[in-house]
């Protein structure tokens, strides 16, 4: 491999680590500077570096920025209406005391089969926060279990785009890939829960102040909702999040009352069923879109998606199931089914603005992560790593596994890593006598390794979880690497079986 490209990758990573850990600058600036340093060391034209930064930023936020904004809006309405608390208590009753991490990991893995990790995490994170608030602790454990549960199926179970494209490129049977991916997920989920339970309590004391307040502070808007201007209680439009004594009493009363829905003006919180609607409706719409598109691609013989044109019957599903449209529907449902009829327009706008403010830095950092990733791709670092590993004599199944791992480390995107590894491995299937199913699973498993600074999902999970610097690496990079390591023996077993 070209020494210059190795130095470029090392310089970029070192820039981020030094700035985040040893300066007053935050991760947003660190990622932008790392992109510039990487491009310069790799020999990329200076103006093209700037173009890659702006393009990567825009492309990343085009796919996830609106989703984050709408998702935090839904979360805020769930929170202030009391619906999140109802959901959390129903969830705890369903799974039983002490099994909350299992519940979050399981729900995350199910949600992420048809839904991109970023979108699914934003949608489901309010539930993790609500459960932690009810339990009065354990948020990091729940958040990591949720996030990595999503990683498992997002990487290994079609119809998510990465494994679906790898299946098409390598010519594997999609049904076999789905079955193998589900088996891998079931076996690896205990790894997720064990790691989350081990590291969560260690990281809980180092949660950043804002997230700790958002998760564990008493939240009550019931007295404000009872009148158009929030008379008799706290004004949520002032930015002061501290509850008054009356608010705490109202919150406690709400916690002790099961109701069937809002809108009575009585200050009672909505029940779990209504609270679930703004979450489940967008998820079902996205599922319908994903499944319909997968069926249509299979019928057209375009699983890799290179020349796919949606059929007429898929278009309505693709529109309603686009995460942006689906979450708009979810937010409208939240506002009009969870809040009492007398809730003022100003109050709703204030809550939504509060939610949007909390997402601002997350959006900037996520976009900057996309900038760094695109510079790495366009500088040739990812392709060079793939070519280097393919030229080494290794056991057959390790070739796609290591290619996917190195490309993931080089440029951050698991989907890109899977597709790159599948593309490089495809001509080697026959010479290596490698079964296509094993090759696909090796690509998908390898792409889970060490999610860190150049992965947009790293920033979504760690910023919503409230972990910074080395603590973010210990929590999120660690848990993704744990499932990556544990997937390797499963690949050898699969190779023996098939």
C-alpha positions in Angstrom: 0.0 0.0 0.0 1.1 3.5 -0.8 3.0 4.9 2.3 1.6 8.3 1.6 -2.0 7.1 2.0 -1.1 5.3 5.2 0.4 8.5 6.6 -2.7 10.4 5.4 -5.0 8.1 7.4 -2.8 8.2 10.5 -2.5 12.0 10.3 -6.3 12.5 10.1 -7.0 10.2 13.0 -4.2 11.8 15.1 -5.6 15.3 14.4 -9.0 14.3 15.8 -7.6 12.6 18.9 -5.3 15.5 19.7 -7.8 18.2 19.2 -10.7 16.5 21.1 -8.5 15.4 24.0 -6.0 18.2 24.4 -7.5 21.5 23.1 -10.5 23.8 23.7 -11.9 23.0 20.3 -14.8 20.5 19.9 -15.3 17.5 17.7 -16.9 19.6 14.9 -13.8 21.6 14.3 -11.6 18.5 14.9 -13.3 16.6 12.1 -13.1 19.5 9.6 -9.4 20.0 10.4 -8.8 16.3 10.1 -10.4 16.2 6.7 -8.1 19.1 5.6 -5.0 17.4 7.0 -5.9 14.0 5.4 -6.5 15.5 2.0 -3.2 17.5 2.1 -1.1 14.6 3.2 -2.7 12.3 0.6 -1.9 14.8 -2.1 -5.4 15.8 -2.9 -5.9 19.1 -4.8 -6.6 21.9 -2.3 -9.7 23.1 -3.9 -11.0 19.5 -4.2 -10.5 19.1 -0.5 -12.8 22.0 0.2 -15.3 20.5 -2.3 -15.2 17.1 -0.6 -15.8 18.7 2.8 -18.8 20.7 1.7 -20.2 17.8 -0.4 -19.7 15.3 2.3 -21.3 17.6 4.9 -24.3 18.2 2.6 -24.8 14.6 1.5 -24.7 13.4 5.1 -27.2 16.0 6.4 -29.4 15.4 3.4 -29.9 11.8 4.5 -30.0 12.3 8.3 -30.3 16.0 9.2 -34.0 16.4 8.7 -34.6 13.0 10.4 -32.7 14.1 13.5 -34.6 17.4 13.7 -38.0 15.6 13.4 -37.0 12.8 15.7 -36.0 15.1 18.5 -39.3 17.0 18.0 -41.2 13.8 18.5 -39.1 12.9 21.5 -39.8 16.3 23.1 -43.6 16.0 22.6 -43.4 12.4 24.1 -41.5 13.8 27.0 -43.6 16.9 27.9 -46.9 15.1 27.4 -46.1 12.3 29.8 -46.5 9.7 27.0 -42.8 8.7 27.2 -43.2 7.9 30.8 -46.3 5.8 30.1 -44.4 3.9 27.4 -41.5 3.3 29.6 -43.6 1.8 32.4 -45.5 -0.4 29.9 -42.2 -1.6 28.5 -40.8 -2.4 31.9 -43.9 -4.4 32.8 -43.7 -6.3 29.5 -40.1 -7.4 29.8 -39.8 -7.6 33.6 -37.5 -5.9 36.1 -33.8 -6.2 35.4 -34.2 -7.1 31.7 -34.3 -3.6 30.3 -31.0 -3.9 28.4 -32.2 -7.1 26.7 -35.4 -5.3 25.8 -33.6 -2.3 24.3 -31.2 -4.6 22.4 -34.0 -6.7 21.0 -36.2 -3.8 20.0 -33.2 -2.1 18.4 -32.3 -5.2 16.3 -35.9 -5.6 15.2 -36.4 -1.9 14.3 -33.1 -1.7 12.3 -34.0 -4.6 9.9 -36.0 -2.2 7.7 -34.8 1.1 9.1 -31.4 2.9 8.8 -29.6 2.9 12.2 -29.4 6.7 12.3 -33.2 7.1 11.8 -34.1 4.2 14.1 -31.9 5.4 16.9 -33.3 8.9 16.8 -36.8 7.5 16.9 -36.3 5.0 19.7 -33.8 6.9 21.9 -36.7 8.7 23.8 -37.8 5.3 25.0 -34.4 4.5 26.4 -34.4 7.9 28.1 -37.8 7.4 29.6 -36.9 3.9 31.0 -33.7 5.4 32.5 -35.8 8.2 34.0 -38.3 5.8 35.6 -35.4 3.6 36.9 -33.4 6.7 38.0 -30.3 5.3 36.3 -28.7 3.0 33.7 -29.1 5.3 30.7 -25.7 4.5 29.1 -26.3 0.8 29.3 -29.7 1.1 27.7 -28.5 3.5 25.0 -25.5 1.3 24.0 -27.7 -1.8 23.9 -30.2 -0.1 21.7 -27.5 1.3 19.4 -25.5 -1.9 19.0 -28.7 -4.0 18.7 -29.5 -1.8 15.7 -25.9 -2.3 14.3 -26.3 -6.1 14.2 -29.3 -6.3 11.9 -28.4 -3.1 10.0 -25.2 -4.8 8.9 -26.2 -8.4 8.6 -29.9 -8.7 7.7 -31.4 -7.6 4.3 -33.3 -5.6 3.2 -31.0 -3.0 4.6 -29.0 -1.6 1.7 -25.5 -2.8 2.6 -26.2 -6.6 3.0 -28.8 -6.4 0.2 -26.2 -4.9 -2.2 -23.5 -7.4 -1.1 -26.0 -10.3 -1.7 -26.6 -9.1 -5.2 -22.9 -8.5 -6.0 -21.8 -11.9 -4.8 -24.7 -13.8 -6.2 -25.9 -15.3 -2.9 -29.5 -16.4 -2.1 -31.2 -13.6 -0.3 -33.3 -15.9 1.8 -30.2 -17.7 3.0 -28.5 -14.4 3.8 -31.6 -13.2 5.8 -31.6 -16.5 7.8 -27.9 -16.5 8.5 -28.0 -12.8 9.5 -30.9 -13.5 12.0 -29.0 -16.4 13.5 -25.8 -14.3 13.8 -27.9 -11.5 15.5 -29.5 -13.9 18.0 -26.0 -15.3 19.0 -24.3 -11.9 19.1 -27.1 -10.0 21.0 -25.9 -11.4 24.4 -22.4 -10.0 23.6 -24.1 -6.6 23.2 -26.0 -6.8 26.4 -23.0 -8.1 28.5 -20.7 -5.4 27.2 -23.3 -2.7 27.7 -23.9 -3.9 31.3 -20.2 -4.0 32.0 -19.2 -0.6 30.6 -22.5 1.3 31.2 -22.1 1.8 35.0 -18.4 2.9 34.5 -19.5 5.6 32.0 -22.7 6.7 33.8 -20.8 9.2 36.1 -19.1 10.9 33.1 -22.3 11.7 31.2 -22.1 15.3 29.9 -24.1 17.7 32.0 -26.8 18.6 29.4 -27.7 15.0 28.6 -27.7 14.0 32.3 -30.2 16.9 32.9 -32.3 16.0 29.9 -32.5 12.3 30.9 -32.9 12.5 34.7 -34.5 15.9 35.5 -38.1 16.0 36.4 -40.2 16.9 33.4 -43.8 18.1 33.7 -45.8 20.1 31.3 -49.2 19.0 32.5 -50.0 22.1 34.4 -48.8 24.3 31.6 -51.0 22.2 29.1 -54.1 22.7 31.2 -54.4 26.3 30.1 -53.4 28.1 26.9 -50.6 30.1 28.4 -49.4 27.6 31.0 -50.8 29.5 33.9 -50.2 28.2 37.4 -47.0 26.3 36.6 -43.8 26.5 34.8 -43.3 28.4 31.5 -41.4 26.1 29.2 -40.7 28.9 26.8 -38.2 30.7 29.0 -35.5 28.0 28.6 -35.6 27.3 32.4 -36.0 23.6 32.7 -36.3 23.4 36.5 -39.6 22.2 37.7 -41.5 24.0 40.4 -43.0 22.2 43.4 -46.4 22.3 41.7 -45.0 20.8 38.6 -43.4 17.9 40.5 -46.7 17.2 42.2 -48.5 17.3 38.9 -45.8 14.9 37.4 -46.2 12.5 40.3 -50.0 12.6 40.0 -49.6 11.9 36.3 -47.3 9.0 37.0 -49.8 7.4 39.2 -52.7 7.8 36.8 -53.4 5.6 33.8 -55.5 7.3 31.1 -56.6 6.5 27.6 -55.6 9.7 26.0 -55.1 13.5 26.2 -57.4 16.2 25.1 -59.6 16.5 28.1 -57.8 19.5 29.6 -57.5 17.6 32.9 -53.7 17.4 32.8 -53.7 13.6 32.7 -51.0 12.0 30.5 -51.8 9.8 27.5 -51.6 6.0 27.8 -49.0 3.8 26.3 -51.0 2.9 23.2 -51.3 6.5 22.1 -47.7 7.2 23.1 -46.6 4.4 20.8 -48.4 5.7 17.8 -45.9 8.5 16.8 -43.2 5.9 17.0 -44.8 2.9 15.4 -46.5 4.6 12.5 -43.3 6.0 11.0 -41.6 2.7 11.5 -44.3 0.8 9.7 -44.3 3.2 6.8 -40.5 2.8 6.5 -40.8 -1.0 6.7 -43.4 -1.0 3.9 -41.1 1.1 1.8 -38.1 -1.1 2.4 -39.9 -4.4 1.9 -41.7 -3.2 -1.2 -38.4 -1.9 -2.7 -36.6 -5.2 -1.9 -39.4 -7.2 -3.5 -39.3 -4.9 -6.6 -35.5 -5.1 -6.9 -35.6 -8.9 -6.6 -38.2 -9.1 -9.3 -36.1 -6.9 -11.6 -32.9 -8.8 -10.8 -31.3 -5.5 -9.4 -30.5 -6.4 -5.8 -27.2 -4.5 -6.1 -29.3 -1.4 -7.0 -27.0 -0.2 -9.8 -29.7 0.3 -12.5 -32.9 0.0 -10.4 -35.9 2.0 -11.3 -38.9 1.8 -8.9 -42.1 0.2 -10.4 -45.3 2.2 -10.3 -46.7 0.3 -7.4 -43.6 1.0 -5.2 -43.7 4.8 -5.7 -46.5 5.6 -3.1 -44.7 3.3 -0.6 -41.4 5.0 -1.4 -42.9 8.4 -0.8 -44.7 7.6 2.5 -41.9 5.4 3.7 -39.2 7.9 3.1 -37.9 8.7 6.7 -38.5 12.4 6.2 -42.1 12.0 5.2 -42.7 9.2 7.8 -41.4 11.3 10.6 -43.4 14.4 9.6 -46.4 12.2 9.9 -45.2 11.0 13.3 -44.6 14.5 14.6 -48.1 15.6 13.5 -49.5 12.5 15.3 -47.6 13.4 18.4 -48.8 17.0 18.6 -52.4 16.2 17.9 -52.9 12.9 19.8 -50.7 13.4 22.9 -51.2 17.0 23.9 -54.5 18.3 25.4 -56.7 20.4 23.0 -56.2 23.5 25.0 -52.4 23.4 24.6 -51.3 26.7 23.2 -49.5 27.1 19.8 -46.8 29.1 21.6 -46.2 26.2 24.0 -45.9 23.6 21.2 -43.5 25.8 19.3 -41.4 26.4 22.4 -41.1 22.7 23.0 -40.1 22.0 19.4 -37.6 24.8 19.5 -36.1 23.4 22.7 -35.8 20.0 21.0 -34.2 21.5 17.9 -31.7 23.4 20.0 -30.5 20.2 21.6 -29.9 18.7 18.2 -27.9 21.6 16.8 -24.4 20.4 17.7 -25.3 16.8 16.8 -26.2 17.9 13.3 -23.0 19.8 12.9 -20.8 17.0 14.1 -22.6 14.4 12.1 -22.2 16.5 8.9 -18.5 17.0 9.7 -18.1 13.2 10.1 -19.5 12.9 6.6 -17.0 15.4 5.3 -14.1 13.5 6.8 -15.4 10.2 5.4 -15.7 11.6 1.9 -12.2 13.0 1.9 -10.9 9.6 2.9 -12.8 8.0 0.1 -11.9 10.5 -2.6 -8.2 10.5 -1.5 -8.1 6.8 -2.3 -7.3 5.5 1.2 -10.2 3.0 1.3 -9.6 1.5 -2.2 -5.8 1.2 -1.4 -6.5 -0.7 1.8 -8.9 -3.1 0.0 -6.4 -3.8 -2.8 -3.6 -4.4 -0.3 -5.5 -7.0 1.8 -6.8 -8.8 -1.3 -3.2 -9.4 -2.4 -2.2 -11.2 0.8 -2.5 -15.0 1.1 -5.1 -15.7 3.7 -7.9 -18.2 4.5 -10.6 -17.6 2.0 -13.3 -16.2 4.3 -10.8 -13.8 5.9 -10.3 -11.9 2.6 -13.7 -10.2 2.5 -13.8 -10.0 6.3 -10.5 -8.0 6.5 -11.2 -5.9 3.4 -14.5 -4.8 4.9 -12.8 -4.2 8.3 -10.0 -2.0 6.8 -12.3 -0.1 4.5 -14.6 0.6 7.5 -11.7 1.9 9.5 -10.5 4.0 6.6 -13.7 5.8 5.7 -16.3 5.1 8.3 -19.4 3.9 6.4 -20.4 0.3 7.0 -22.5 0.2 3.9 -19.6 1.4 1.8 -17.3 -1.1 3.4 -19.7 -4.0 2.7 -20.1 -3.0 -1.0 -16.4 -2.4 -1.5 -15.5 -5.7 0.1 -18.1 -7.5 -2.0 -16.9 -5.8 -5.2 -13.3 -6.8 -4.6 -14.2 -10.3 -3.5 -16.6 -11.1 -6.3 -13.9 -12.1 -8.9 -12.2 -14.2 -6.1 -15.2 -16.4 -5.3 -14.3 -19.2 -7.7 -10.5 -19.2 -7.3 -10.8 -19.2 -3.5 -13.7 -21.8 -3.6 -15.6 -19.5 -1.2 -19.3 -20.0 -0.8 -21.2 -16.8 -1.7 -23.3 -17.0 1.5 -20.1 -17.1 3.6 -18.6 -14.3 1.6 -21.6 -12.0 2.2 -21.6 -12.7 5.9 -17.9 -12.0 6.0 -18.4 -8.7 4.3 -21.2 -7.7 6.7 -19.5 -8.9 9.9 -16.2 -7.2 9.0 -17.9 -3.9 8.4 -18.9 -3.6 12.1 -15.4 -3.0 13.4 -14.5 -0.1 15.7 -17.1 2.6 14.8 -15.3 5.9 15.5 -14.8 9.5 14.4 -15.4 9.0 10.7 -18.7 7.2 11.1 -21.7 9.5 11.3 -23.6 6.9 13.4 -20.8 7.2 16.0 -21.7 10.8 16.5 -25.4 10.2 16.6 -25.1 7.5 19.3 -22.5 9.2 21.4 -24.0 12.7 21.3 -27.5 11.4 22.1 -26.0 9.2 24.8 -23.9 12.1 26.3 -20.4 10.5 25.9 -17.4 12.6 24.9 -13.8 11.9 24.0 -12.2 8.7 25.3 -15.4 7.7 27.0 -17.2 7.6 23.7 -14.5 5.4 22.3 -14.6 3.1 25.3 -18.4 2.8 25.1 -19.4 2.8 21.4 -16.2 1.9 19.6 -15.7 -0.8 22.2 -19.1 -2.5 21.9 -19.0 -2.5 18.0 -15.5 -4.1 18.2 -16.7 -6.7 20.6 -19.4 -7.9 18.2 -16.9 -7.8 15.3 -14.5 -10.1 17.2 -17.2 -12.5 18.3 -18.6 -12.7 14.7 -15.3 -14.3 13.5 -15.8 -17.8 15.0 -19.4 -17.7 13.7 -18.0 -17.2 10.2 -15.7 -20.3 10.6 -18.7 -22.4 11.8 -20.8 -21.2 8.9 -18.1 -22.0 6.5 -17.9 -25.6 7.9 -21.7 -26.0 7.7 -22.2 -24.8 4.1 
